[in-house]
Amino acid sequence: MVAGVRDVLEARSEPGVTFETPGLLLALLLIPIVVGMYVLAQKRRARHPVHFSNFAVLADAARVNNLWRRHIPAALLLVALGALLLGAARPHAQVRVPRGEATVVLVLDVSGSMRAQDVDPTRLAAAQNAARTFVDVLPEDFQVGVVSFSDAAEVLAQPSIDRELIERALGSLVADGGTAIGDALVEALALDPGLDRGEERAGDKPLAAVILLSDGYQTAGGVQPLEAAAQADRQGLPVFTVALGTPEGVVEVPGPGGFPQIQRVPPDPETLLAIAEATDGEFFEAPTEDDLRSIYEDLGRRIGYTTERREVTAAFAGAGFVLATAGVGLASLWGRRFP
C-alpha cells in the first residue's frame, strides 16, 4: 500500500479521544445530580402559581416566560460544566499540525495536448488553478519548486517560500510541443538539496515529495519515465502522479497542406500509475477540474501536515469558559427583563 494511504489508515486506527487521568471522569456523575436538582426546582416553582387580575399582563407573562428562554442559560451552564470536567481529566486527541520545513516540487505537463477542452476550461488552465490551490494549502514555511515539460523539461521556479514567485511561474505556462515525462522527473529530483552529498547544505530544506501531472504518453526526451522513477526510489522520494483528462480529449493540429485536423489526446494512466507504485507514492485520475482541485487540495494537506496525538485540555477549558459566559450572560439579560 502506498505511503499516503498507509498514513491515513494509521491515523484512523488511533482512538478518538483518550484521557490521561480517566478516574476524574467519575466527576461527570455530578451532571445528572445537577439536572435532577434543576428539575425539582422547576417543579417547586410550578406549585406556587402567580395570580393575575389583568389578563393582558397574564398573556404577556406567558409570552415572555417561554420554555426556551427559561432553560437555555441553564443548558449552557450544564454543557460548560461537562466540558470543564472532561478537561480536568486531561484529554488527548489526534491533532493536525504542520510538518517540519521541507520542499515540494510541482512537475506540470505543458505539451500541446494540454490545450484540450475536455477538462473545463482547458486542461492547462485547470492544472494552473489546482496548483494554486495546492500552494495555498501548504504551510507557509514549505518551499515549492515548479518544473514544466513539453519537448524538454525546464525549472521555472527554484524551491522557495516566495508564493509570488510560484504564482508567476504558474501564470507563465503555455501549452505546446511534446511530452518528456522522464526528463521532467529527473529535473525535479535534481532539486533535492541532499542529492549526491549525503547530507543537506545549511539553509536547504529536504525534498519531501514530487507531484507529477501529465495528460498524455511520453513522446519526447531522453529518459524513460520508469528510469526516472527508479532514481526517485533510490533517493527515497515519493512521486504522486495525476492523470489529467479523458479518453475523449482532442486538440486541433496542423494537417497535410497546412489544413487543421483533429487529434485525439487520451491520458496515459498506466505509466503514471507505474511511477507512483515504483516510488511509494500515489496515483490519481482527474477527468474534471473539480476532481483535480480536490486531489491537489487533499495532497497539500497530507504532504504539508501530519497527525499527532496531543493534549487538548485547553480546548475543553476554553469551550467551557465560553459556554459558561454565554449562559451567565443570557441569564442576566433575560432575568432583568423577566424577573
Secondary structure, DSSP 8 states (H G I E B T S, - for coil): --HHHHHHHHHHHS-SEEESSGGGGGGGGHHHHHHHHHHHHHHHHHTS----S-HHHHHHHHHHT-HHHHHHHHHHHHHHHHHHHHHHT-EEEEEEEE-SS-EEEEEEE-SGGGG--SSSS-HHHHHHHHHHHHHHHS-TT-EEEEEEESSSEEEEEEEES-HHHHHHHHHT----S---HHHHHHHHHTT-TTTTTSS--TT---EEEEEEEESS---S-SS-HHHHHHHHHHHT--EEEEEES-TT-EEEEE-GGG-EEEEE----HHHHHHHHHHHT--EEEESSHHHHHHHHHHHHHHHHEEEEEEE-HHHHHHHHHHHHHHHHHHHHHHHHH--
